[in-house]
Amino acid sequence: MLEQTFFCALQPDLRPAYVAKMKELLAPGGQLVGVLFNRYFEKEGPPFGGEAEEYEKLFSPHFGRFVQESCYNSIGPRAGSELFFRAYKSKI
């Protein structure tokens, strides 16, 4: 499943429900992949930002494996402020 700009549009207090729903929708062994902001914004969102540590705490309890790294192919204005991630649902 591909995450593209939906997560950043959600009020931050709705994010735990989003993560739980994505886990529910994925088949065993499935993956949620996408790009998340690695920054906060000065104005009230959306978009709403975040950071790697926050995402780790949010996704890791729900997925067997959660990996994130700097996004190497962001468009110019977003370069250095995005993370590519993969959340792997356990096969069991």
Contacts in CASP RR format, 6 or more apart in sequence:
PFRMAT RR
TARGET T0000
AUTHOR 0000-0000-0000
METHOD contacts of the structure
MODEL  1
MLEQTFFCALQPDLRPAYVAKMKELLAPGGQLVGVLFNRYFEKEGPPFGG
EAEEYEKLFSPHFGRFVQESCYNSIGPRAGSELFFRAYKSKI
1 22 0 8 1.000
1 25 0 8 1.000
1 26 0 8 1.000
1 30 0 8 1.000
1 31 0 8 1.000
1 32 0 8 1.000
1 33 0 8 1.000
2 32 0 8 1.000
2 33 0 8 1.000
2 34 0 8 1.000
3 22 0 8 1.000
3 32 0 8 1.000
3 33 0 8 1.000
3 34 0 8 1.000
3 35 0 8 1.000
3 36 0 8 1.000
3 85 0 8 1.000
4 34 0 8 1.000
4 35 0 8 1.000
5 47 0 8 1.000
6 18 0 8 1.000
7 15 0 8 1.000
7 18 0 8 1.000
7 36 0 8 1.000
8 36 0 8 1.000
8 37 0 8 1.000
8 46 0 8 1.000
8 47 0 8 1.000
8 48 0 8 1.000
8 49 0 8 1.000
9 46 0 8 1.000
9 47 0 8 1.000
9 48 0 8 1.000
10 18 0 8 1.000
10 46 0 8 1.000
10 48 0 8 1.000
11 48 0 8 1.000
12 48 0 8 1.000
15 58 0 8 1.000
16 58 0 8 1.000
19 58 0 8 1.000
19 59 0 8 1.000
19 62 0 8 1.000
20 62 0 8 1.000
22 32 0 8 1.000
22 62 0 8 1.000
22 87 0 8 1.000
23 62 0 8 1.000
23 63 0 8 1.000
23 87 0 8 1.000
23 89 0 8 1.000
26 32 0 8 1.000
26 89 0 8 1.000
27 89 0 8 1.000
28 89 0 8 1.000
28 90 0 8 1.000
28 91 0 8 1.000
28 92 0 8 1.000
29 88 0 8 1.000
29 89 0 8 1.000
29 90 0 8 1.000
29 91 0 8 1.000
30 88 0 8 1.000
30 89 0 8 1.000
31 86 0 8 1.000
31 87 0 8 1.000
31 88 0 8 1.000
31 89 0 8 1.000
32 63 0 8 1.000
32 85 0 8 1.000
32 86 0 8 1.000
32 87 0 8 1.000
32 89 0 8 1.000
33 84 0 8 1.000
33 85 0 8 1.000
33 86 0 8 1.000
33 87 0 8 1.000
34 84 0 8 1.000
34 85 0 8 1.000
34 86 0 8 1.000
35 71 0 8 1.000
35 74 0 8 1.000
35 82 0 8 1.000
35 83 0 8 1.000
35 84 0 8 1.000
35 85 0 8 1.000
36 49 0 8 1.000
36 50 0 8 1.000
36 55 0 8 1.000
36 68 0 8 1.000
36 82 0 8 1.000
36 83 0 8 1.000
36 85 0 8 1.000
37 47 0 8 1.000
37 48 0 8 1.000
37 49 0 8 1.000
37 50 0 8 1.000
37 81 0 8 1.000
37 82 0 8 1.000
37 83 0 8 1.000
38 50 0 8 1.000
38 51 0 8 1.000
38 52 0 8 1.000
38 70 0 8 1.000
38 80 0 8 1.000
38 81 0 8 1.000
38 82 0 8 1.000
38 83 0 8 1.000
39 49 0 8 1.000
39 50 0 8 1.000
39 51 0 8 1.000
39 81 0 8 1.000
40 49 0 8 1.000
40 50 0 8 1.000
40 51 0 8 1.000
41 47 0 8 1.000
41 48 0 8 1.000
41 49 0 8 1.000
52 68 0 8 1.000
52 83 0 8 1.000
55 66 0 8 1.000
55 68 0 8 1.000
55 83 0 8 1.000
55 85 0 8 1.000
56 66 0 8 1.000
56 68 0 8 1.000
59 66 0 8 1.000
59 85 0 8 1.000
59 87 0 8 1.000
60 66 0 8 1.000
62 87 0 8 1.000
63 87 0 8 1.000
63 88 0 8 1.000
63 89 0 8 1.000
63 90 0 8 1.000
64 88 0 8 1.000
64 89 0 8 1.000
64 90 0 8 1.000
65 86 0 8 1.000
65 87 0 8 1.000
65 88 0 8 1.000
66 85 0 8 1.000
66 86 0 8 1.000
66 87 0 8 1.000
66 88 0 8 1.000
67 85 0 8 1.000
67 86 0 8 1.000
67 88 0 8 1.000
68 83 0 8 1.000
68 84 0 8 1.000
68 85 0 8 1.000
68 86 0 8 1.000
69 83 0 8 1.000
69 84 0 8 1.000
69 85 0 8 1.000
70 80 0 8 1.000
70 82 0 8 1.000
70 83 0 8 1.000
70 84 0 8 1.000
71 78 0 8 1.000
71 80 0 8 1.000
71 82 0 8 1.000
71 83 0 8 1.000
71 84 0 8 1.000
72 84 0 8 1.000
74 80 0 8 1.000
74 81 0 8 1.000
74 82 0 8 1.000
END
